[in-house]
């Protein structure tokens, strides 16, 4: 497969949903989630469109025992596809084709577990992406810092699209058991990563 340089690359920073006040704003201010995303487009050996998505996440927090400190799941010897990863700390990406209702949801846990789903429309028709047997991401973790890199050859439908709409988001489980929700923006009165208005990145 031949790949070209990315036509577009976007950097981002996530903000917390503040509609509920389980954790004080000053505690959430000790957390920073940022990253970048790009798509390298080209052709495969059959001259069909091919694309590789490159995603980088950086999650940094004050490394102490305060209530807002980030709780990471234990590393797994053999990471695998798992449902409901969003119940704990989980980095996510939503991908859609402009003008189409369908979209994809990517869940990546700091312990290496993962899930990728297709949806037909807003929260409808959820099912595992059949083209995947593994998810090619790497995680580096140390005290107060988590870094994740994903290099993913996109499914054929996404690779053929001239442009993609992306929503980056993260669920954080804190040491006191509270959950906070982070996204590019929060256009609804509740935290909702599936809201198409939050798919604010274009690549």
ZIDA-V331002 format. One record per backbone hydrogen bond with DSSP energy under -0.5 kcal/mol. NH is the residue of the N-H (numbers start at 1). CO is the residue of the C=O. E is the energy in kcal/mol with one decimal. If there is no record, write none. Layout:
BEGIN
nh->(NH | NH)
co->(CO | CO)
e->(E | E)
END
This chain:
BEGIN
nh->(2 | 4 | 7 | 10 | 12 | 14 | 15 | 17 | 18 | 27 | 28 | 29 | 30 | 31 | 32 | 34 | 35 | 36 | 37 | 38 | 39 | 40 | 41 | 42 | 43 | 44 | 47 | 50 | 52 | 53 | 54 | 55 | 55 | 56 | 57 | 58 | 59 | 60 | 60 | 61 | 62 | 64 | 69 | 71 | 72 | 76 | 82 | 87 | 88 | 90 | 91 | 92 | 93 | 94 | 95 | 96 | 97 | 98 | 98 | 100 | 103 | 104 | 105 | 106 | 107 | 108 | 109 | 110 | 112 | 114 | 115 | 117 | 118 | 119 | 120 | 121 | 124 | 127 | 129 | 130 | 132 | 137 | 138 | 140 | 142 | 145 | 146 | 147 | 148 | 149 | 150 | 151 | 152 | 154 | 154 | 158 | 159 | 160 | 161 | 165 | 166 | 167 | 169 | 170 | 171 | 172 | 174 | 174 | 175 | 176 | 177 | 180 | 182 | 183 | 184 | 195 | 198 | 199 | 200 | 201 | 203)
co->(43 | 41 | 39 | 37 | 35 | 33 | 183 | 181 | 16 | 24 | 24 | 25 | 27 | 28 | 60 | 58 | 12 | 56 | 10 | 54 | 8 | 52 | 39 | 50 | 2 | 48 | 44 | 42 | 40 | 152 | 38 | 53 | 150 | 36 | 148 | 34 | 146 | 32 | 58 | 144 | 30 | 62 | 66 | 173 | 70 | 111 | 114 | 84 | 85 | 171 | 108 | 169 | 106 | 167 | 104 | 165 | 102 | 96 | 163 | 97 | 119 | 95 | 117 | 93 | 115 | 91 | 113 | 89 | 109 | 80 | 107 | 105 | 127 | 103 | 124 | 124 | 121 | 118 | 116 | 128 | 129 | 135 | 149 | 147 | 145 | 142 | 59 | 140 | 57 | 138 | 55 | 136 | 53 | 51 | 152 | 155 | 155 | 156 | 158 | 96 | 201 | 94 | 92 | 182 | 90 | 180 | 172 | 178 | 69 | 67 | 174 | 172 | 170 | 15 | 168 | 192 | 195 | 196 | 198 | 166 | 164)
e->(-2.3 | -2.5 | -0.8 | -2.9 | -2.6 | -2.6 | -3.1 | -2.8 | -0.5 | -0.9 | -1.8 | -1.6 | -1.6 | -1.8 | -2.8 | -2.2 | -2.2 | -1.7 | -2.6 | -2.0 | -1.0 | -2.8 | -0.6 | -2.9 | -1.5 | -2.3 | -2.3 | -2.2 | -2.6 | -3.2 | -3.0 | -0.6 | -2.5 | -2.8 | -2.8 | -2.9 | -3.1 | -2.8 | -0.5 | -2.0 | -0.5 | -2.0 | -1.4 | -3.4 | -0.6 | -1.4 | -2.3 | -1.5 | -1.8 | -2.4 | -2.8 | -3.1 | -1.9 | -2.5 | -2.4 | -2.5 | -0.7 | -0.5 | -0.6 | -2.2 | -2.0 | -3.0 | -2.4 | -2.9 | -3.3 | -2.5 | -2.8 | -0.6 | -2.3 | -1.7 | -2.0 | -2.7 | -3.1 | -2.6 | -2.1 | -1.2 | -2.4 | -1.7 | -2.9 | -0.5 | -1.0 | -2.0 | -2.5 | -3.0 | -2.6 | -2.3 | -2.4 | -3.1 | -2.3 | -2.4 | -2.9 | -2.0 | -2.5 | -2.3 | -0.8 | -0.6 | -2.6 | -1.8 | -1.0 | -3.0 | -2.5 | -2.6 | -1.7 | -2.4 | -2.8 | -2.6 | -0.5 | -2.9 | -1.8 | -1.4 | -2.4 | -2.4 | -2.7 | -2.2 | -0.9 | -1.3 | -2.1 | -1.6 | -1.9 | -2.4 | -1.9)
END
